[in-house]
Amino acid sequence: MKSKFYLLVLSFPLLISLGSINYNVLTKDLEKTSSSKTSSISLVNKWQVNSPAFFDIEIDNYTLNSTNFHFGYFVEFNEDNTFQAYYRASCGNDCFTSTNGIYTTKGNSVEIFVLSAQQSGFCSDPKQFSNKKMGTFQIIQNNKDELLLKRI
């Protein structure tokens, strides 16, 4: 009986310390989760994008890169919650897509509304539209120079 008592007395502090370690680990995990939910990634910048931004409702993902390229598809998000997307080519013999609209960020997501969109230049079947909600996208930071916008 005496040995059981000593075993209990010696193991009690060990059990308490294990409980506090688990509490600290759980608290740190909770802090990481809550801070990622409340943090917001700024879109305000000029980005090169992998395809005509917010022109085709069928496109579910856009990769945005802040590296300064001269030609390709671009989107500029402004501080007044407007955006312009456009195409810049090395020559004028191409189909040029341009999109203008407004965006609203909520946490790590962005809602896109296109005010006007059109194609011009050498397009086989030029399209245009206006006043269209293009959807909500999750903003994922791949690295310091690259974001992924993924349709929710």
Rosetta blueprint (number, residue, H / E / L):
1 M L
2 K H
3 S H
4 K H
5 F H
6 Y H
7 L H
8 L H
9 V H
10 L H
11 S H
12 F H
13 P H
14 L H
15 L H
16 I H
17 S H
18 L H
19 G H
20 S H
21 I H
22 N H
23 Y H
24 N H
25 V H
26 L H
27 T H
28 K H
29 D H
30 L H
31 E H
32 K H
33 T H
34 S H
35 S H
36 S H
37 K H
38 T H
39 S L
40 S L
41 I L
42 S L
43 L L
44 V L
45 N E
46 K E
47 W E
48 Q E
49 V E
50 N L
51 S L
52 P L
53 A L
54 F L
55 F L
56 D L
57 I L
58 E L
59 I L
60 D L
61 N E
62 Y E
63 T E
64 L E
65 N E
66 S L
67 T L
68 N L
69 F L
70 H L
71 F L
72 G E
73 Y E
74 F E
75 V E
76 E E
77 F E
78 N L
79 E L
80 D L
81 N L
82 T E
83 F E
84 Q E
85 A E
86 Y E
87 Y E
88 R E
89 A L
90 S L
91 C L
92 G L
93 N L
94 D L
95 C E
96 F E
97 T E
98 S E
99 T E
100 N E
101 G E
102 I E
103 Y E
104 T E
105 T E
106 K E
107 G L
108 N L
109 S E
110 V E
111 E E
112 I E
113 F E
114 V E
115 L E
116 S E
117 A E
118 Q E
119 Q E
120 S E
121 G E
122 F L
123 C L
124 S L
125 D L
126 P L
127 K L
128 Q E
129 F E
130 S E
131 N E
132 K E
133 K E
134 M E
135 G E
136 T E
137 F E
138 Q E
139 I E
140 I E
141 Q E
142 N E
143 N E
144 K L
145 D L
146 E E
147 L E
148 L E
149 L E
150 K E
151 R E
152 I L
